Each structure stands twice: as structure tokens, then as C-alpha cells.
Amino acid sequence: MQGFSGLVRHAWTPPAAAAALVAALAIFVPAAPASAASVATIDGSVRYQTIAGFGSSEAFGQAEDIMNAPAATQQQALNLLYSRTSGAGLTILRNEVGADPGSTIEPTAPASPSAAPSYVSLQSIDSDMGQLWLAQTIRKEYGVRDVFADAWTAPAYMKTNDSTSNGGTLCGVPGATCASGDWQQAYANFLVQYARDYAQAGIPLSYIGFENEANLAPGYDGMVMSPTQTADFAPVIGAALARSGLRTRLECCATEGWDYAQQYAAAIEADPAAEHYVSTFTSHGYTEWPTFPVAGWTKPVWETEWSTFETFDPAWDDGTDASGFTWAQHIYTGLTSANLNAFLYWWGSSEPTFNGDNESLIQIDGSTVIPSGRLWAFANFSRFVRPGAVRIGATTADTGLDLTAFRNRDGSVAIVVLNTDTTADTVSFGLQNLGLQGGPAVVTPYVTDSTSDTAAQAPMFTRSGDFTSTLPARSLVTFVVTR
């Protein structure tokens, strides 16, 4: 509770709670308010996008590392990532569809594109590099149901360079002719089989995608696909998914950044068949941040990968691009300026022996699990802004506040405020058109700053829908309003 103070304006206190509230106010009321309160208005009649959730990936073997960790370490890592009481409460897991020997369900090339494939089970490839185990575990223990998958590349024998790395293109798309034939349908069938395997294991995938940062030809798994080639192939996989009877839908295109997102989205929009099948557009935040909407796109937009790469930095606010404070700003901007429906970090967890940098929210170093400030930035959103929540009106003239608000399906309201100033800020909140006037409501603050990690504070009570609270300097505070 260090550094946080709050009070209620026009408050009503249930008799049973009066003594507790008096004691709490003795702690939280500022000794001497420095200035008049800023004003913030939350308006339930103003509605924006629906939120799918927040999440991360454990691709490239990171899920397997969690699966094989000692029981206590494993539980601590999972709690930090997925618990709604002691961690970030993440709700989305992004899988990698493996293409390399030992990690793919189709390790052996068929005699031809039309020959019957020889698939192997997910269990035979270490529970899909641990990803199936992780998906099943977090569904059972934390209720996480949204799992989707991206292929970084098609299997080597389906590509122009006969390799899963260093670029190459899917044989058969425009401009990519191979002596072995056209592998487009075989690749679509491969992806459908992956989704079918997950459905049969009790984890129906929400989406599947067929490319990742397709403008690149990296030395690791990847496949080059131009916007035109992408739009040309989308109906092939889209139709295959439709025929399968699976609930899994098609997403595209996991572009490297918001600059490339514009190019790929435009190509899909220009192709009626591609536009029909692509349900959600996905992009990363590397080459350009998500600070504006994808032009012309009217379906959901997810930011599905983003991180930094310096030496691991767990700080909340040290002025770096890896700090939790910086990522709180990124999430705020993505939701309010790019109208994102989902926001994901790259890895949830990683080991220092793998990269030892900021590509993860937590780091597992032997039996030690280290949370970062980035994790708690996500927690102040993901714990309280649940799948299906709608972003609602949130305005203030105070330029030192980054303010957002959301109404959840259960009627609760989450108000998330980042105080960017170096001094505490007293804010008077007015709640309109939320059905809160005339009846008791409880306001519970959760604080993240240099001394607190999404720490619950004493609840406040209001009948009018108005309340006043003081936000610590450089803090992220979520107010959860319930009836």
C-alpha cells in the first residue's frame, strides 16, 4: 500500500463496513492536498472496440522448458503469467506450428503434393514442444480458453528453397514455381490437421495463421510471402478450414510492424475471397508501433508479438524501452489509438541461457523465477479487462494521465489510469451511464509502481458513481467498480 492514498466523494458506507472504511480512510486520505483535483469522466454510453484479451507465446521450446521445470518453479511461473490473484491473468496463448524435424506433425515429405501425407501425433513431438501441455494446463487451472497458432513457415519440401529458414516461398503461389509441383493445398491440409489435432485433444484453436513476418528471410524459421501472394493463398486455407467443420477461423498476417500491416491488409481487402475468409488481422510492433488504426480494415485487429532485446531488465520505471512503465504506455496507446482488440507480448517466459534478454515477461533462471515490470503492466489490464469487455468513454483534460475504461460482461467496470507525472495526482472520477447511480457500488484500486505490483488497496464505497483518489507518481492504477 506504499505511496497510495484515496478518498471517496459523495460516498455511502454500508453500516457493516463503516468501521473498516473509517480505518482505511485514516490511512489513505492525503494529509494536505496540494491542489484541486483533476477531473475524469467515464461514460458507458460511448462504446468502442470489444477486447479479446491479452497474452503471449511460448514458441520455440519455451513451453517445453516450463513443462520440464521442477514442480515448484513450474507453478510459480504459471501463477505469475495466468493467475488473476497473484499474476498477470493472461487470457491468450499463441502457438508456433512447427515445421522442423522433431517439432512438426509432417516430418516426411509425401511423394507429391497430392500424395497422402504421413502425420505424426502431437504427443510424439514432445506434446508439440510443450505447447499442448501448456494449453491443457492453463485451461484446466486458470480457465484460459483462447489458444491460436501461427506457422512461421511451411515444411521445407513445400518451399522454393527446400529449407525452413533463409526465406523461400510456398510452391504454387504466384511467382513461385517448383519442379515438385504446387503445394498450396497440401500446406492448407497440413495446417487444418494441426488444428484438428488440437480440437481432438480438447483445445479447439480460435485462429490459425499461415505466415509470420513474411517480408523477412531470416536465418531461423521463416517464409517470404508478398502481400499479393498472401491474398492469393488465403482463400485456399480459408476454404479448407470451412470444409473441416472445425471452429478454428483464419487470421493473417503476423506482419513485422504497423507499416507492413497497411500493405498486407490492403491486399486482403482488395481480394474479395481473401477478405471473406480472413476473420482477424494480426501484426507485430517491431518496425512501427501500433499507434493508429489499420487503414480500411473493419474486422478485429490483434497485436500478436512485440518485445525488446537488451539484457534482461525487470524494472518498473528506469527510463528504458523495456521498463514496465513504457509497456503500460504501449498498451494504452495500442488500445486507444490503434483500437486493438488484443495485445500480446512475445514470450511469457524464457531462460537466460536461451537469449537472456527482454523477450519475455518473466525469466526462469534455474529454480528462480523473476517477474518484470512489464508483467505487472499487463496485469493491471489483463486481470481486470476480461475477454468480451467493451472499451467505453474515458476523458480528462489532465495531460499527465493516460486514461482508459472498460465494461466487462459481468457489469463490472475497469478504469485504468497511468500517471505519467513525477508527482502524485488527485483525480475526481465521475461515472455516467453505467447504472451505478442510486445504488451502492464498491471501488477497489490496484496499484503498480516502483514499490507495488498490482497490489490491492482498501475498497471504497459510493452511491453517486463519483469518487476521488490520489494516484502515486509514475504509477499505473486500475479501479474496479462493482455493484
C-alpha positions, 0 to 999 in steps of 0.5 A: 500500500506504499505511496497510495492514498484515496478518498471517496466523494459523495460516498455511502458506507454500508453500516457493516463496513463503516468501521473498516472504511473509517480505518482505511480512510485514516490511512489513505486520505492525503494529509494536505492536498496540494491542489484541486483535483483533476477531473475524469469522466467515464461514460458507458454510453460511448462504446468502442472496440470489444477486447479479446484479451491479452497474452503471449507465446511460448514458441520455440521450446519455451513451453517445453522448458516450463513443462520440464521445470521442477514442480515448484518453479513450474507453478510459480511461473504459471501463477505469475503469467495466468493467475488473476490473484497473484499474476498477470491473468493472461487470457491468450496463448499463441502457438508456433506450428512447427515445421522442423524435424522433431517439432512438426506433425509432417516430418516426411515429405509425401511423394507429391503434393497430392500424395497422402501425407504421413502425420505424426501425433502431437504427443510424439513431438514432445506434446508439440514442444510443450505447447499442448501441455501448456494449453491443457494446463492453463485451461484446466487451472486458470480457465484460459480458453483462447489458444491460436497458432501461427506457422512461421513457415511451411515444411521445407519440401513445400518451399522454393528453397527446400529449407525452413529458414533463409526465406523461400516461398510456398510452391504454387503461389504466384511467382513461385514455381517448383519442379515438385509441383504446387503445394498450396493445398497440401500446406492448407491440409497440413495446417487444418490437421494441426488444428484438428489435432488440437480440437481432438485433444480438447483445445479447439484453436480460435485462429490459425495463421499461415505466415509470420513476418513474411517480408523477412528471410531470416536465418531461423524459421521463416517464409517470404510471402508478398502481400499479393501472394498472401491474398492469393493463398488465403482463400485456399486455407480459408476454404479448407478450414470451412470444409473441416467443420472445425471452429478454428477461423483464419487470421493473417498476417503476423506482419513485422510492424504497423507499416507492413500491416497497411500493405498486407491488409490492403491486399486482403481487402482488395481480394474479395475471397481473401477478405471473406475468409480472413476473420482477424488481422494480426501484426507485430510492433517491431518496425512501427508501433501500433499507434493508429488504426489499420487503414480500411480494415473493419474486422478485429485487429490483434497485436500478436508479438512485440518485445525488446532485446537488451539484457534482461531488465525487470524494472518498473520505471528506469527510463528504458524501452523495456521498463514496465512503465513504457509497456503500460504506455504501449498498451494504452496507446495500442488500445486507444489509438490503434483500437486493438482488440488484443495485445500480446507480448512475445514470450511469457517466459524464457531462460537466460541461457536461451537469449537472456534478454527482454523477450519475455515477461518473466525469466526462469533462471534455474529454480528462480523465477523473476517477474518484470515490470512489464508483467505487472503492466499487463496485469493491471489490464489483463486481470481486470479487462476480461475477454468480451469487455467493451472499451467505453468513454474515458476523458480528462483534460489532465495531460499527465494521465493516460486514461482508459475504461472498460465494461466487462460482461459481468457489469463490472467496470475497469478504469485504468489510469497511468500517471505519467507525472513525477508527482502524485495526482488527485483525480475526481472520477465521475461515472455516467451511464453505467447504472451505478447511480442510486445504488451502492457500488464498491471501488477497489484500486490496484496499484503498480509502481516502483514499490507495488505490483498490482497490489490491492488497496482498501475498497471504497464505497459510493452511491453517486458513481463519483469518487476521488483518489490520489494516484502515486507518481509514475504509477499505473492504477486500475479501479474496479467498480462493482455493484 
